[in-house]
Amino acid sequence: MLNVLQFFLIPVALLAVGVILAAGIYSLAKGGEFAKNNSNKLMRARVTAQAIAVALLVIFAYLIARANGG
């Protein structure tokens, strides 16, 4: 379970946050109709992806502590 979290789920979650963040920055930089239609949706998606990434990191930290007898 630790390997799956460490080498797959956490990096995928962090990559998703980065991609969504980049899309949001692009949306704001482009402006116009594209920004009006997508900026709020992208911000909500980023916050959700960040929450998932943080949750995975907390689970990983808990499992590491439990494996080390903590």
N, C-alpha and C positions, 0 to 999 in steps of 0.2 A: 504493500500500500504506500509506503514512504517513497519508493522509487517512482511509482506512478505519479504521485503528487509532485515530487521534486523535479522529475525530468520530462513530464508531459503536461499535467493540468496547470500547474503554476505558470510555466512559460507560455502556454497557450492563452491563459487569462491575461497575462501581462502584455502579450502581443496584441490581443484584442483591444485592450485599453489604449495602447499606442496607436493602433490603426484608427480607432474611433476618434481619438483626440486629434490625429492628423486630419481626418476628414472634417472635423469641426472647425479646425483652424483654417482649412481650405475654404470651407463654407463662409466663414466670416470674412476672409480676405477677398473672396470673389464678390460677395455682396449681392445685391439685387434680388431677383425672384428666387433664385436658388437658396440664398441665405434665409429668406422669409419662410420658405417651405421646409427647410431641413435643420436649421440651427437648434431649435428647441428639441426636436426628436433626437438629434445627435448628442445633445447634452444629457438627456435622460438615459440614452443608451450607454454613454460613458460612465455615468454615475452607477448604473446597474452593473456594468462590467467591473468597475472598481470595487463595488461591494462584494462581488463574487470573488475577485482576486484577493481581497483582504480576508474574506472568510476562509479561503483555501490556505492562506498563509497562517492564520490562527490555528486551523486544524493541523497543519504540518507542524507547527511549534508544539502543540499539545501532544501529538504523537511522538515527536522527538523526546520531549520531556518524559513521557510515559515509558518510552523504550529505555531511557537512561535511569529509570527508577525514581523519577521525580514526580 
